Amino acid sequence: MFDLGGYEGQWSSDIFAMYGCTIHVFEPVPQYADIIARRFSQNTKVHLHRFGLSNETRSSLISLEGDKSSIFRIGTLEIRLIKASSFLDENLIRKIDLMKINIEGAEYDLLEHLVSSGWIEKIGNLQVQFHDFAPNAHERMKTIQRNLSRTHFLTYEYPFVWENWKIKGDSKMGDLGRDSA
């Protein structure tokens, strides 16, 4: 399981309590990453990454606004973003049963990259929160949804709140078994 936008780790904690699966939490804001590190310090199945995943490797400025921290607001803290396909390939990730994306506007670049790189086909379930303040948010969301519908089907949608996409036709994907990532 991948938790993008881990904030303080509550979502990962809830998922781990239910499934006991391997979790990769991505949180680029040091003060929030420190909370996650303390929270899971005794849990060898939860792996903290102190950067965000994106469409390219770069630095960016992020605002510090709790769970609303975003690179699309006036930022004061420099964070590191890593190209998602490079991270996945370099770490020999073969599939992801569940990817939660709540990254305050940066989901568009990331999802466009996951689609264009083909990595989207290795994600069993994709839970995403689209944000309407990112540039061209409505149009980009509709395009991403059209592209996702080629490989996944929509299981629920609350526009600009949460939606979930499940991979089509692979009964092996999407099972959050104990040895899954």
C-alpha positions as CSV (number, residue, x, y, z in Angstrom):
1,M,0.0,0.0,0.0
2,F,1.2,3.5,-0.8
3,D,0.1,6.5,1.2
4,L,0.9,9.7,-0.7
5,G,0.4,12.7,1.5
6,G,0.9,10.8,4.8
7,Y,0.5,13.9,7.0
8,E,0.6,12.4,10.5
9,G,0.1,8.8,9.5
10,Q,-3.5,8.2,10.7
11,W,-4.7,6.7,7.4
12,S,-1.7,4.4,7.2
13,S,-2.3,3.4,10.9
14,D,-6.0,2.6,10.1
15,I,-5.1,0.5,7.0
16,F,-2.3,-1.4,8.9
17,A,-4.7,-2.2,11.7
18,M,-7.2,-3.7,9.2
19,Y,-4.8,-5.5,6.9
20,G,-1.3,-5.8,8.4
21,C,0.1,-5.0,5.0
22,T,3.4,-3.4,4.0
23,I,2.9,0.3,3.7
24,H,5.1,3.0,2.0
25,V,4.2,6.5,3.4
26,F,5.4,9.5,1.5
27,E,5.5,12.8,3.4
28,P,7.9,15.6,2.3
29,V,7.2,18.0,5.2
30,P,9.8,17.2,7.9
31,Q,7.7,18.0,10.9
32,Y,4.9,15.7,9.7
33,A,7.4,13.0,8.6
34,D,8.9,13.1,12.1
35,I,5.4,12.4,13.6
36,I,5.0,9.4,11.2
37,A,8.5,8.2,12.1
38,R,7.7,8.2,15.8
39,R,4.3,6.7,15.3
40,F,5.7,3.7,13.4
41,S,9.2,3.4,15.0
42,Q,8.5,-0.2,16.1
43,N,6.7,-1.3,12.9
44,T,9.0,-2.8,10.3
45,K,6.2,-3.1,7.8
46,V,5.7,0.7,7.5
47,H,8.4,2.5,5.5
48,L,8.6,6.3,5.6
49,H,9.9,8.3,2.6
50,R,10.7,11.9,3.4
51,F,9.8,13.2,-0.1
52,G,6.8,13.3,-2.4
53,L,6.2,11.4,-5.7
54,S,5.7,13.5,-8.8
55,N,6.1,13.5,-12.5
56,E,9.7,14.7,-12.3
57,T,12.5,14.9,-9.7
58,R,12.8,18.4,-8.4
59,S,12.6,20.7,-5.5
60,S,9.6,22.8,-4.7
61,L,8.3,25.2,-2.1
62,I,5.3,24.1,0.0
63,S,3.0,26.0,2.3
64,L,2.8,24.8,5.9
65,E,-1.0,24.5,6.6
66,G,-1.4,21.2,8.4
67,D,-3.3,18.7,6.2
68,K,-3.8,21.4,3.6
69,S,-0.1,22.0,3.0
70,S,0.4,22.5,-0.8
71,I,2.9,23.4,-3.5
72,F,0.0,25.4,-5.1
73,R,-0.1,27.9,-2.2
74,I,2.5,30.4,-1.2
75,G,5.3,28.2,0.0
76,T,8.1,28.8,2.5
77,L,9.6,25.4,2.9
78,E,11.7,23.6,0.3
79,I,10.8,19.9,-0.2
80,R,12.0,17.2,-2.5
81,L,9.9,15.5,-5.1
82,I,11.0,12.3,-6.9
83,K,9.8,11.1,-10.3
84,A,7.4,8.3,-9.4
85,S,8.3,5.9,-12.2
86,S,12.0,6.2,-11.3
87,F,11.3,5.5,-7.6
88,L,9.1,2.5,-8.5
89,D,11.6,1.0,-10.9
90,E,14.6,1.6,-8.7
91,N,12.9,0.0,-5.7
92,L,11.8,-3.0,-7.8
93,I,8.1,-2.4,-7.0
94,R,6.1,-4.8,-9.2
95,K,2.6,-3.9,-8.2
96,I,0.7,-1.7,-5.7
97,D,-2.5,-3.1,-4.3
98,L,-3.7,0.3,-3.0
99,M,-2.4,3.8,-3.6
100,K,-4.0,6.7,-1.7
101,I,-3.3,10.1,-3.1
102,N,-4.1,13.2,-1.1
103,I,-1.4,15.7,-2.2
104,E,-3.2,19.0,-2.3
105,G,-3.2,19.7,-6.1
106,A,-0.1,17.8,-7.1
107,E,-2.2,14.7,-7.9
108,Y,-2.7,16.0,-11.5
109,D,1.0,15.9,-12.5
110,L,1.5,12.6,-10.7
111,L,-1.6,10.8,-12.2
112,E,-0.8,12.1,-15.7
113,H,2.7,10.7,-15.2
114,L,1.5,7.3,-13.9
115,V,-0.8,7.0,-16.9
116,S,1.7,8.0,-19.5
117,S,4.5,5.8,-18.0
118,G,2.1,2.8,-17.9
119,W,2.6,2.5,-14.2
120,I,-1.2,3.0,-13.6
121,E,-1.7,-0.6,-14.9
122,K,0.2,-1.9,-11.9
123,I,-2.0,-0.2,-9.3
124,G,-4.9,-2.4,-8.1
125,N,-6.9,0.3,-6.3
126,L,-6.4,4.0,-6.6
127,Q,-8.0,6.2,-4.0
128,V,-7.6,9.9,-5.0
129,Q,-8.7,13.2,-3.7
130,F,-8.8,15.7,-6.5
131,H,-8.5,19.4,-5.5
132,D,-10.2,22.2,-7.4
133,F,-7.7,24.9,-6.8
134,A,-5.0,23.5,-9.0
135,P,-4.7,25.1,-12.5
136,N,-7.3,23.7,-14.9
137,A,-8.5,21.3,-12.2
138,H,-11.8,20.4,-13.7
139,E,-10.5,19.7,-17.2
140,R,-7.5,17.8,-16.0
141,M,-9.6,15.7,-13.7
142,K,-12.0,14.8,-16.5
143,T,-9.1,13.8,-18.8
144,I,-7.5,11.7,-16.0
145,Q,-10.8,10.0,-15.3
146,R,-11.2,9.2,-19.0
147,N,-7.7,7.7,-19.1
148,L,-8.3,5.8,-15.9
149,S,-11.5,4.3,-17.3
150,R,-9.3,2.4,-19.9
151,T,-7.6,0.4,-17.2
152,H,-9.8,0.8,-14.1
153,F,-13.4,1.1,-13.2
154,L,-14.9,3.7,-10.8
155,T,-16.2,2.1,-7.5
156,Y,-17.3,5.4,-5.9
157,E,-17.0,9.1,-6.5
158,Y,-17.7,12.1,-4.4
159,P,-16.4,14.9,-6.7
160,F,-13.5,16.8,-5.2
161,V,-13.8,14.8,-2.0
162,W,-12.7,11.1,-2.7
163,E,-13.0,8.6,-5.5
164,N,-11.7,5.1,-5.9
165,W,-10.7,3.2,-9.1
166,K,-10.2,-0.5,-9.2
167,I,-8.1,-2.3,-11.9
168,K,-10.2,-4.1,-14.6
169,G,-10.0,-7.9,-15.1
170,D,-7.2,-9.0,-12.7
171,S,-8.5,-10.9,-9.8
172,K,-5.0,-11.0,-8.3
173,M,-4.8,-7.2,-8.0
174,G,-6.5,-5.3,-5.3
175,D,-6.3,-8.0,-2.6
176,L,-4.7,-6.3,0.5
177,G,-3.2,-9.6,1.7
178,R,-0.6,-9.7,4.5
179,D,2.4,-9.7,2.1
180,S,1.1,-7.0,-0.3
181,A,2.6,-3.5,-0.7
